[in-house]
Structures are given as structure tokens and as C-alpha cells.
């Protein structure tokens, strides 16, 4: 709790896992879809880590 605000430890996008930098930028199912969209538009081939 910070200044009367209760913070939820869950991801704001998927709500399934703890909100960590690694999860938000690489493993969240919503951000994975966004990454795939940009990667495919640019014609790159890339595998997500882990």
C-alpha cells in the first residue's frame, strides 16, 4: 500500500501471473501477440526466450 492505494501484484494485461519486467515485456500473452505483430510486419524471424 502506497499513499492509500492498494497495488495488485498481478499483470495488468493478462491478470494471470505476477507483474515483473520479464513477464510484462516477454511472457505476457497479450504483449507476446503485440511483439509477434511487429516482428511479422518487419519480416524478422525470432523465438521468444524461455
Residue frames as a rotation matrix with the C-alpha (Angstrom) as fourth column:
UNK 1
0.587 0.810 0.000 0.00
0.810 -0.587 0.000 0.00
0.000 0.000 -1.000 0.00
UNK 2
-0.637 -0.771 0.009 1.43
0.768 -0.634 0.088 3.34
-0.062 0.064 0.996 -1.06
UNK 3
-0.968 0.246 -0.059 -0.34
-0.242 -0.968 -0.072 6.58
-0.075 -0.056 0.996 -0.15
UNK 4
-0.306 0.919 0.250 -3.62
-0.510 0.064 -0.858 4.76
-0.804 -0.390 0.449 0.43
UNK 5
0.309 0.367 -0.878 -3.53
-0.945 0.220 -0.241 2.91
0.105 0.904 0.415 -2.91
UNK 6
0.285 -0.158 0.945 -3.61
-0.296 0.924 0.244 -0.88
-0.912 -0.349 0.217 -2.85
UNK 7
-0.122 -0.437 -0.891 -1.42
-0.987 -0.040 0.155 -2.29
-0.103 0.899 -0.426 -5.62
UNK 8
0.849 0.432 0.305 -2.28
-0.369 0.897 -0.242 -5.60
-0.378 0.093 0.921 -7.23
UNK 9
-0.107 -0.976 0.190 0.73
-0.474 0.218 0.853 -7.88
-0.874 0.001 -0.486 -7.83
UNK 10
0.154 0.243 0.958 -0.88
0.591 0.754 -0.287 -9.37
-0.792 0.610 -0.028 -10.95
UNK 11
-0.818 -0.454 0.354 -0.12
0.521 -0.323 0.790 -8.40
-0.245 0.830 0.500 -14.55
UNK 12
-0.416 0.670 -0.615 -2.32
-0.277 -0.738 -0.616 -5.51
-0.866 -0.086 0.493 -15.70
UNK 13
-0.490 0.185 -0.852 -2.73
-0.871 -0.061 0.487 -7.06
0.038 0.981 0.191 -19.16
UNK 14
-0.381 0.304 -0.873 -3.47
-0.256 0.872 0.416 -10.75
0.888 0.382 -0.254 -18.55
UNK 15
0.213 0.474 0.854 -4.02
-0.923 -0.189 0.335 -10.89
0.320 -0.860 0.397 -14.77
UNK 16
0.814 0.170 -0.556 -2.56
-0.147 0.985 0.086 -14.39
0.562 0.011 0.827 -14.69
UNK 17
0.286 -0.812 -0.508 0.97
0.840 0.468 -0.275 -14.01
0.461 -0.348 0.816 -13.31
UNK 18
0.366 -0.265 -0.892 2.99
0.648 -0.616 0.448 -11.70
-0.668 -0.742 -0.054 -11.10
UNK 19
0.975 0.016 0.221 3.83
0.168 -0.701 -0.693 -8.39
0.144 0.713 -0.686 -12.72
UNK 20
0.257 -0.955 -0.146 7.57
0.381 -0.039 0.924 -8.50
-0.888 -0.293 0.354 -13.34
UNK 21
0.050 -0.321 -0.946 9.60
-0.722 -0.666 0.187 -6.77
-0.690 0.674 -0.265 -16.04
UNK 22
-0.893 -0.444 0.077 10.37
-0.297 0.708 0.640 -10.14
-0.339 0.549 -0.764 -17.63
UNK 23
-0.417 0.819 0.394 6.70
0.689 0.567 -0.451 -11.13
-0.593 0.084 -0.801 -17.67
UNK 24
0.361 0.646 -0.672 5.45
0.093 -0.742 -0.664 -7.76
-0.928 0.177 -0.328 -18.97
UNK 25
0.141 -0.384 -0.912 7.90
-0.822 -0.559 0.108 -7.49
-0.552 0.735 -0.395 -21.84
UNK 26
-0.684 -0.558 -0.470 8.40
-0.728 0.567 0.386 -11.13
0.051 0.606 -0.794 -22.85
UNK 27
-0.987 0.124 -0.101 5.96
0.133 0.987 -0.085 -13.66
0.090 -0.097 -0.991 -21.44
UNK 28
-0.415 0.899 -0.142 2.55
-0.234 -0.256 -0.938 -12.00
-0.879 -0.356 0.316 -21.06
UNK 29
-0.296 0.330 0.896 0.19
0.772 0.636 0.021 -13.49
-0.563 0.698 -0.443 -23.63
UNK 30
0.788 0.602 -0.129 -1.01
0.438 -0.696 -0.569 -10.02
-0.432 0.392 -0.812 -24.64
UNK 31
0.456 -0.685 -0.568 2.44
-0.600 -0.708 0.372 -8.49
-0.657 0.171 -0.734 -25.12
UNK 32
-0.452 -0.568 0.688 3.60
0.127 0.723 0.679 -11.65
-0.883 0.394 -0.255 -26.94
UNK 33
0.284 0.643 0.711 0.87
0.855 0.165 -0.491 -11.04
-0.433 0.748 -0.503 -29.51
UNK 34
0.915 0.015 -0.403 1.99
-0.087 -0.969 -0.233 -7.42
-0.394 0.248 -0.885 -29.92
UNK 35
-0.049 -0.998 -0.043 5.65
-0.492 -0.014 0.870 -8.48
-0.869 0.064 -0.490 -30.34
UNK 36
-0.332 -0.044 0.942 4.65
0.557 0.797 0.234 -11.08
-0.761 0.602 -0.241 -32.95
UNK 37
0.730 0.659 0.180 2.67
0.566 -0.435 -0.700 -8.47
-0.383 0.613 -0.691 -34.87
UNK 38
0.728 -0.498 -0.472 5.62
-0.518 -0.850 0.099 -6.07
-0.450 0.172 -0.876 -35.07
UNK 39
-0.273 -0.874 0.401 8.13
-0.327 0.477 0.816 -8.82
-0.905 0.092 -0.416 -35.80
UNK 40
-0.072 0.331 0.941 6.00
0.739 0.651 -0.173 -10.25
-0.670 0.683 -0.291 -38.62
UNK 41
0.893 0.427 -0.146 5.41
0.247 -0.733 -0.633 -6.80
-0.377 0.529 -0.760 -40.12
UNK 42
0.440 -0.822 -0.361 9.16
-0.766 -0.554 0.327 -6.28
-0.469 0.133 -0.873 -40.34
UNK 43
0.738 -0.068 -0.671 9.75
-0.474 0.656 -0.588 -9.78
0.480 0.752 0.452 -41.74
UNK 44
-0.315 -0.872 0.374 12.01
-0.900 0.150 -0.409 -10.96
0.301 -0.466 -0.832 -38.92
UNK 45
0.439 0.346 -0.829 12.19
-0.011 0.925 0.381 -14.47
0.898 -0.158 0.410 -37.50
UNK 46
-0.503 -0.569 0.650 12.59
-0.625 -0.280 -0.729 -14.61
0.597 -0.773 -0.215 -33.73
UNK 47
0.030 0.451 -0.892 11.93
0.435 0.798 0.418 -17.08
0.900 -0.400 -0.173 -30.92
UNK 48
0.564 0.246 0.788 10.79
-0.537 -0.616 0.577 -15.86
0.627 -0.748 -0.216 -27.52
UNK 49
-0.568 -0.823 -0.018 13.22
-0.481 0.350 -0.804 -16.76
0.668 -0.448 -0.594 -24.71
UNK 50
-0.893 0.155 0.422 12.16
-0.299 0.497 -0.815 -19.44
-0.336 -0.854 -0.397 -22.20
